[in-house]
Amino acid sequence: MSVTTSGLTAVRAGLLDYQAAWDEQRRLHESVVAGEQGDTVLLLEHPSVYTAGKRTEPWDRPMDGTPVVDVDRGGKITWHGPGQLVGYPIVRLPDPVDVVAYVRRTEQLLIDVCAEFGLAAGRVEGRSGVWVPEDDRGPARKVAAIGIRVARGVTLHGFSVNCDCDLGFFDRIVPCGIRDAGVTSLTAELGRPITVADVLPVVERHLPTLTRA
């Protein structure tokens, strides 16, 4: 199923293996670069998988032999799996390309999505992604992650929002290489079930934020 809003097509891809999603990203990227297709965002869930960006250190990886897929996005290691909504925007950035501005727009999209569910989340200086600030429950904790790549002016990879996933998967790694902060989910923070099906239409509604100048 696909929905087009403000010139951006959102494709609901369901549960999709990481390699299959990566192949589809590259196919879409070629089409968008060539001008054969407009800006497109894949929205999906993955079966459980760890992916390591280019800055991943050996000590960030799981020590129990859990397989890790090495990818060409920025950032370090993270986990994807059921209960987490993943978005892969394949969008052409304005010229001159400003990657930082695109990351900030992606963060704003995710902050606005969290706000719709009643969760106050924001940015942490020097760290990408969207965070619940430190409070009496613990240190700052990440509820949504961002890891992107830009090639020939068009984006790849993207963001993930923890909805009702098993946070125990993050215990095997140093998520995003950050040792002094936690990982959380909308469900854990709000004390009520928030599923991928709940979050999906809200993310779709906010996708035009990605392409605003």
Salt bridges, closest charged atoms under 4 A:
ASP23 OD1 - ARG26 NH2 2.74
GLU24 OE2 - ARG27 NH2 2.73
GLU30 OE2 - ARG152 NH2 2.61
ASP60 OD2 - LYS76 NZ 3.73
ASP64 OD2 - ARG172 NE 3.82
ASP70 OD1 - ARG61 NH2 2.58
ASP72 OD2 - ARG149 NH1 2.73
ASP72 OD1 - HIS157 NE2 2.69
GLU107 OE1 - ARG104 NH1 3.11
GLU107 OE1 - ARG123 NE 2.75
GLU116 OE1 - ARG205 NH2 2.43
GLU116 OE2 - HIS206 NE2 2.70
ASP135 OD2 - ARG141 NH2 2.89
ASP180 OD1 - ARG127 NH2 2.54
GLU189 OE1 - ARG137 NH1 3.25
GLU189 OE2 - ARG141 NE 2.71
GLU204 OE2 - ARG12 NE 2.76
